[in-house]
Amino acid sequence: MSDDIPASKLGTTSTPSERPAPIKAVPVRHPWRWVAGVVLVVLGAMLVNTLVFSQTQQPHQSGSRYGWATIREYLFTSTVLHGVVVTIELTVIAMIAGILIGVLLAVMRLSKSKLIAGTAWIYVWFFRGTPVLVQIFFWYFIQALYPHITIGLPFGPAFFTINANSLFTPFVAACFALSFNEGAYMAEIVRAGIISVDEGQSEAAQSIGMSRSKTLRLVVLPQAMRLIVPPTGNETISMLKTSSLAWAITVPELYFATNQIAETTYKTIPLLLVASIWYLTLTTVLSIGQYYLERHYAKGSSRALPPTPWQRLRANLFKIRPVGQNPPLAPLSIEGAPHD
């Protein structure tokens, strides 16, 4: 077959002039991204215009459509700030109690005793199946069922008696309702986190003599936290907003405070925006805390921790690469061809 190849081609290599031209990479065009971007910019400009610059002319009101002057007037009043404090108190108390109840119920659900597991299941079934507002009213009117709460031995003598009217104030009733309801949801979250841990971890811990409770506390729960923290953060944010239902039993939380001012000033929309601004501020703080907590518990599962928002901002500010600029391509080389 060598006879078919010209002699001039044998034993020769390609010269630099015969090399193929370097490949010119052309980025893929995305025209619809530009269209979507333009649409979003226009909608954003329209939103800013109606929120900030739009004016209204009505017989009883004129000026800014959303009443930003009224919002500035009432945003930091003592009544609103007191409502913010009560909202935070309700959220903290309900979440602490709910987490404790949830951990206990999750362990009970995983028990080998059918009686213990069944009791926990009935609790979760009942409190997840009834509305929070109904539970709030139930605890508020508990004195209609039990005017006096007696502490003592079952079917035996009583040690002391408490008047239910003095015990179950509106704030206490709201705390009970929110805590017991949250405990049902946290039970399922914690149970899901526990069963996500490989059973080999528990078996290895028990093989070195660790008790079941110690294994749960030192081995299983620390590993389950990676899956428990994100939904718990969501539950905390949800609880912050759910606490507004306590206004129905006259708990002076944030929504109740702004609603009381709106009823006397007839400025409903600006006062609703005052409440919304405070809720958004509090949820933003909780979201930031949730992010760093998730990042902390991701140490055992990720080779490199995700950058913090501040690190991302610095990277975007100081290491900006022009759009469409690609890293230079290495020149293609043909085997046997001389290199420059």
Order of alpha helices (4+ residues) and beta strands (2+ residues): alpha-beta-beta-alpha-alpha-alpha-alpha-beta-beta-alpha-alpha-alpha-alpha-alpha-alpha-alpha-alpha
